[in-house]
Amino acid sequence: MPEYTPIHFFDEHIDVIFNAPPVHEKSPPCPNGMIWNGKTFQITESLSEWVDFSRRGKMANNMRPEHAAVASTRGSLNVGRFYFQVKVDSGQIFEIYYDRAMKGVDKRKGEWFLYRELE
């Protein structure tokens, strides 16, 4: 698998498109498309996928070590990111991620972000 080099960092909110709704909202598969800055991109290929269940900020130290070890492999409530390296219909390659963290009472489902563009 080729190595890609980051050329632009964004870390901006995006909306995603699924042809069929994910079975588990908090553990989503790669989306079929995304909307960023008013432009729709169709995802033509998922190049790579990974998860990161690291606890950040104030969540980093609020668990017993033995529980934190288990949570680091399968996640826990509102903790974790699902990353996708994707190729879109314009030929560009992006990394996007879904952050499971609640952002407030009215934003319980987490959010999607465009992390960076690669070449």
N, C-alpha and C positions, 0 to 999 in steps of 0.2 A: 504494500500500500504506500503510495507516495506521501512524502512529508510536505505540508503546506506551511507557508510563512505568513504571519499576520501582516496585513497592509493598512487596515483601518480598524480602529476600535470605536464601538458605538455604545454598547450596553444600554440600549433604548427599548422601551416597551413596544411590542408588536401584537397584532391579533393574528391568530392562526386559523387555518381552514382544515377541517377533516371531512373526507368523503362520507365517513360513518363515525358517529360519536364514539370516543374512547370508552371501553368497558369500565375502566377505573380512571376517573378524572385526575386523581393525584399521582397516577403512575402511567402517564400517557405514552403512546407510541409516537413515532415521527409523524408530524403533520403532513398534509398533502400540499399545503400552500401557506403563505403568510402575507399580511398586509403591513407595510411599513411606509411611513410618510405619504400615505394616500395611494401607494402603488402596490398592486397585487403581483406576487411572485409565485409561480407554480414550482413546487419542489419536484424535480425530475429524478433525483437519486439521493438516497441516504448513504453517505460515505463511511460514517462512523457514529457509534452511539456509546455513551457511558453515563454512569451515575456517580454523584458525589454526595454522600450522606454526612459530611463533616458538619459539626455543630459550630456555629459562628456567634460572635458577640456574646451577649449575656447568656445564650443557650449553651455555650461551650463548657461551662462548669456547673450545670445544674443537675447532674446525674452522677450516681455512683459509678466508679470506674468499670465495674463488671457489666453494668447495664449499658454504659456508653460504648463498650467494646462490641456488644451485640447490635446496638443501634447503628454503629458505623458500617455494618455490613448489610442491613436491611431497612434502615431508616426508622424514624419515629414521627409522631404527629407534627406536622408543619415543618419538618426538617428535611432538606434534600433538594438536589437539583438534577434534572435529567437533561443531558447535553446531546446535541445532534449536530454533526458536521454534514451539511447538505449542499447539493448542487441545484441551482434554480434554472428556470427556462431562459434566462438571459446569459447563461454560461458562468455566472459568478458562483463562488463558493463561500458559504457563510457558516459560522457556528451560531446556533441558537440554543436557548435553554429554557426549561420550565422550572420556575422556583416555587416549591410547594408552600412556602411560608405565607401565612395570612398577613395581609397588609392592613387589616382593620375589620370591624364588624360587618361592613358591607362588601368586603373583598376577602372572603374565606377560601376561595378556590385556588389561590395562587395566581401567578402571572407568567407570561411568556416574554422573553427578551431576545433581541438580536445582539449577540455579544461582539462579533467582529467579522470582518471580511478577510479571506485568505487568498493567496495565489500560489 
